[in-house]
Amino acid sequence: MSAHAALLADGRLHLQHGPIDCLCRAEGPAEEIRRAYAQAVAAFPAILPALCAELALLRTKLPAPLPTAAVARAMHRACLPYAARFITPMAAVAGAVADHVLAALIRGRHLGRAFVDNGGDIAFHLAPGERLQCGMVTDLAAPAIDAILLLDAAAPGRGVATSGRACKGRGGRSFSLGIADAVTVLAPTAAEADAAATVIANAVDLPGHPSIVRRPAAAIDPDSDLGTIAVTWSVGPLAAEEIDRALAAGRRLAEHWVREGRILAAALALRGRMMVTGTPIGAPFRMENAV
């Protein structure tokens, strides 16, 4: 299995290696873009082998020993603040890879904007004065842009990640302990956003509700780092009050971490309803169409 790189017709760079699938875009002078893409291509092939070499450790519940590879260390750092709950460094793998590829792409380059989108977890670069719009899709079964995050270079956030029931049971590639359709988090890095989104999405829940079907993670995917922990498989009918109660549970957690400075903002969605918390310092965070 080898890494592949291709320049797409729309100017984006596609990088793929096993489960890692990144779409990259750089904006600036043509020569700067060419060099930026070359740097990303050069850095990309080493990522997956390094992660595989420490996979057993990365699937270990935190707290656990610090890994050695750069991306693995970033995963560990992003997840460690949540070690009081069940979490492994794998909760931040997509975001940490996006951060790493972006760092290689922008190193020494003069670019106005750039981003690396690794399966919906996005690391981005904004030069002073630049802004970026990021669409939020809350239901993979009926994909549409349900809201728009407006990001500004003046804000400290440089990572966006989404977690929730866009999981293996509904066509996605991850598991959730909760019932949120989507939880999108803005944080200083994509790895930090990835870890926080996972934990907040787990908190959007109605424990013991008869409409919620759960299965052991290992029964669905024997390689899951969650082992025998029950993950959400399907969610049946919910009353409006129940939807709001589940969302409020996740929002309380998000509000706490906004106050602590771990994240900058979060948007939580379930069954067409949305709750938002947090505003980055120095710049607007607007979730258009929020309920």
N, C-alpha and C positions, 0 to 999 in steps of 0.2 A: 504494500500500500504506500503510494508516494503522494507528495503534496502537489496540487495543481494550481496554476495561476492563469487567469485569462482577463484581458481587457475587453469590457463589454462595449456594445455600440453606443450606449448612452454616456460613456466616459467613466463608468465605475470599474473598479478592480475587483474581481471575484477570486477569493482564495478558499480552497477546499482541501481538507486532509482528514479522512475518516469522518468522525462526527462533527468536526469543526468546519463551519461554513460561514465565511465572512464576506460581506459586501462593503467595499471601501470607496470613499469619494474624497478627493482633494480639490480645492478651488484656489486658483492663483495663477501666476505666470506658467506657461506651458512647460518650460524647462524645469521649474520647481515641482510641478506635478509629476513629470517623468521621473525625476530623481526620487521623489517621495514614494512613488509606487515601487520603484526598484528596491528601495530600502525595506519596504514592507515585504516584498517577495523574498528578499534575502533572509529576513528574520523568521519568516513563517515556518519553514520545514522543521525547525528544531523544537517547536512547541509541543506537539503531540508526543514524540518519543520521550521527552523529559517528564511529561505528566504520567505517561504509562509506567515509567520507571519507578514512580512513587505512588502508584495508584492505591495500593493497600493502605498506605498512611493517609492518603487524601479521602478515603472512605471510612476513616476512623472517627468516631464521635469525639468532638472537642470537649475538654482540652486534650490535646495530643501533642507529641513532639513537632517542632517546626521543620517543615520540609527544606530541601536544599535548592531546588530550581526556582528561578525568579517568579514565574507564573504561579507555581505551587505556593510559594511564600505569600504572594499577594492574596491568594485564595484564603490561606490560613489567617492572615491579618484581618481580612474583611469579615470573616465569620466568628472570630474569637470573642468579640463583644457579646455574642448571643449564646455563649457556651453554657449558660444556665439552662437553656432549652435544648432540645435535641437538634443538633446541627453538625454537619461534617463540612470540611472545606469544599466539597463538591457543590455546595449550594451557591458558590461564587465562581464556578469554573468559566461559564460563558462570559461573564463580565470581565473577569481577570484576563482572559484571552483577548477580548476587545481592547482593554487598556494597553496590553503589551504590544499588540499590532499597531495601535495608534501611536504609541510612543516611538516605535521604529519609523513609522511613516513620516512624522513631523520633525524628527530629530535634525536640527540644523537647517530646516527648510523655512521658506518665507511663504506662508499660506494664509489666506483669509479665513477659510473654514475647512474643516475636514472631519470625517466621522468614520468609524468602523462599527458596522452592525453585525453582530454575531448571533443570529437567530432571534433578533428582537432586543437583545441587550446591547446598548450602544454607548461607546465612548466617543466623545466629540472634542474638537479643538475649535475655539473661536478667537480670532484676533480682536484687539480692542475695537469696540463699536459694532461688532458683528452680532447677528441674532440667528436663531435657527428654530424652525417649526418641526415638531415631532408629533406625528399622528398616533393616536391610541386606538387599538382594536381590542374590544372586550370579549368577542365571541368568534373563535376560529370557524365555527360551523356556519356562521353568516358574516363573513368578513366585510367590515366597513369601518371607516374612520368615525368613531363615536365621539371623540374629543381631540383637542389639539393642545399640546404643551408648547408654550412660547418661551424659549430659552434665550438668555442674554449673556454676553461676554462679561458684563459687570458682576454677575452672580458667580459664586464659587463652585457651583455644580458643574461637573464635567462627565457625569455618567447617568444613564437612564436604564432601568431594567423593569421587566414585567414578570410577575409570577401569578399563579392561580390555577384554575381548572383547565387551562389550555394544556392538558396533560395527556399521558398515554391513553387514558380512557376516552379522550375526545380528540385524538389526532395529533397531539403534541408530543413532546419528548421528555417531559418531566412529571413529577408527582407533586401533589399538595395534600396536606393534612386537613385543609379547610375547604370552604365551598365558594370562595370568591371566583367570579368569572375572570377577573383580572385585578391585580394590584400593581400600579406603576409607581416607581419611586425615583426621585431625583436626589443624587448624592454627590459628594466630591469626586468619586471614581465610579466606573461601571461595576467594579467588583463589590464595592460597598453597597451600591444600589441593588445589586443582584442578591446579596445576602439578606439585606433588610426586606426586600420585596418578598422573599421566600418566607421569612418569619411572620411578617404582617399578614400575608395571604393565609398562612396556617391559622392565624387567630380569627379570621372571618369564618365563624363556625356556629353551629347549633348542635352541641354535643347531645347525642342520644335521640336526635330527631328521626322519626320513623321513615321519612322520605329520603334520607341520605344513606346510600349504600357504600360501604367501605370494604376493601379487600387488603390482605397483607401485600406489601410492596413486592416481596420476593416471589409471591405466587403469580404476579403479573410480569415481573422482570427479575430473573434470578440474580442478575448482576447489580441490582439496586443497592445503594449504600444504606437504604432505610430498613433492610432486612425484613423482619416480621411485623414491623409497624404498620398499622392499618391506614391506608391512604384512600382518598375520596375517589370513587368510581363513577357514581351517578347521583344526581339530585333530582328528586321529584317535586311535586307542587309545594310552594311556600306561600304563606300569607304575607301581605305587605308589611305587617308589623314584624314578622319573623325576619324578613329581608333586612329591614332597618336595624333590627337588634343584632344581626350577624355583622353587618357593616360597621355598626357603632363599636363593637368589640375590637375590630381591627383598627378603627380610627383612633380609639383611646391609646392603643399601643404606638401607633404612628405619631400621635401628638406628643407622647412622652419622649420619643427619640428625636423629634424635631427640637424639643426644648433642650435635650442633652447635646444637640449639635451633631448627632450621628448622621441624620439625613436632613435634607432641605425641604422636601415636600413629598406628598403621597396622594394618589387618587385611587379609590377603591370602588370597584363596580361589581354589582350582582343583580341579575334579572332586570336590566334596564335602569337601575338606580345607581347613583354615584355619590360618594362622599369624598371631600377634598380637605386636606390639611397642610399647613406650612406655606411659607413664602420665603424664598431666598433673599438674603440681605442684599440690598442695592439694586435689585432688578425685579420686574414683575414675573410671577408665575401664574398664568391664567389658564384654567381648564375650561375652555369654551364648551358649552352645552352641558355643564355639570348640573345635576339635580340638587 
